[in-house]
Amino acid sequence: MSSVLLLSCPDQPGIVAATAGFIAAARGNIVHAEQHVDRIGDSGEAVFFQRVEFDLPVDGPTPERFLQQFDEVARRFDMGVDLRSTDIATPTAILASRQPHCLYDLLTRWRSGELPIDVRLVISNHDDHADFCRHLGVEFVHLPVEPGSKQSQEDEMRRVLDTAQVDLVVLARYMQILGSAVIDRFPMRIINIHHSFLPAFVGASPYRQAHDRGVKLIGATAHYATAELDDGPIIEQDTAHVTHRDDVKRLTAKGRYLETIVLARAVRAHVEHRVLVHGRKTVVFS
């Protein structure tokens, strides 16, 4: 069994030795380990983060038993602990609206085996992508948002997500604000993507606004969705230089390309269990 152990705790001597020793005692073999110490806030509190990837023998402890036995180490160091299996593709739902670029990119990466996700369904408030999804063998659920129906639409969305037993929700340019019915159900398990002009260019036509201001740098940001709009912990970002020769159409094309790349990287980091969230920021291991 291949597993990943994600740890965070106050920095102190002995953490690495205790963790490695416990895995060795369980007849595990560490294949990769990475750690980081960060100083948080004005107090300079030192926080230790670690990702340990290891294999256990077939007749070794079950994940439940491993965590139960590891509890003594966790309590000793006041650890936050998460154990994940790398052998299981993450059950995933993708939410999209009319723009196709992020949705089609994710589905193509999934179908080619590039992304270790199990796409259970695609949900959209429009039916534009129904044929494409069904062609790839993905269940497509059309949940339109009519005036006055926002709450009932999200209640139905949550029911559909629960029925599909998904563990990750990806907003592939889903142009609706999610309410607490969905956000609270998937804490730090909803990934959103948007252009990086915020808060400078809000609302419609951000690339038109950017062009009119003569920007020289455009970008994209992927982050976990929280109750605060576009304010969740950032997972991945990237930028591209542009010039006065780039008109709105070219700016938009470059921006959408960045969005697909950044979103795919963020999803990969999450499903490979390389992200640790601490407060409003993340540690993303290599």
Beta strands, then each sheet from edge to edge (+ up, - down):
strand 1: 2-10
strand 2: 29-40
strand 3: 45-55
strand 4: 80-85
strand 5: 90-96
strand 6: 117-124
strand 7: 139-142
strand 8: 168-171
strand 9: 190-195
strand 10: 217-224
strand 11: 234-241
strand 12: 275-278
strand 13: 281-284
sheet 1: 2+ 3- 1+ 4-
sheet 2: 7+ 6+ 5+ 8+ 9+ 10- 11+
sheet 3: 12+ 13-
end
